[in-house]
Amino acid sequence: MYTGKRVILASQSPRRKQLLEQAGIPFEVKVVDTAETFPADMAIPEVPVHIARQKSAAVAALCTADDIIITADTVVVLDDTIIGKPKDREDAIRILSALSGRIHRVITGVVIKREEEELSFSKETEVHFKPLTNEQITYYVDNYKPYDKAGAYAIQEWIGAVGIDRIDGCFYNVMGLPVSNVVEALESYR
């Protein structure tokens, strides 16, 4: 269990909060709205770390120099295209229809910062969706309203149990935080 410096989670994600709690890491949440932008020519695997770094810089003003700031960003990638959060119900249905019967990648970028020291990394997990019926997709969207989730789904919800037949990589990475890697990194700050 981590018992070092004060840890700040700079994320509104209830899933990231849950994962840090499960890992026994005491932390506070501080959030500053930031534009999740990146250069158009940036390589896709670099995008989530770039956005996490923007979040870290934005929340640093609310923290002391001794605080450890954790930020993360998760992207869903299908056919070398980043799929963001759905705009509305129709967009969520369109996204899930595109993922149906396909393999996609989930990449989470993490930045852990204390004073001038920064540790950044990304983890990638391959997710295999079974073919989904229109009824399954609309049931999920209407009942779980995945509008705040990259790729329009949460693996730990109904759609994960019914629609995902395999993952290659870290399950928690798909939830939004490769928590074992974060815990390992925090140990270096003790």
Beta strands, then each sheet from edge to edge (+ up, - down):
strand 1: 7-9
strand 2: 28-29
strand 3: 68-78
strand 4: 81-83
strand 5: 103-114
strand 6: 117-129
strand 7: 164-168
sheet 1: 2+ 1+ 3+ 4-
sheet 2: 2+ 1+ 3+ 5- 6+ 7-
end
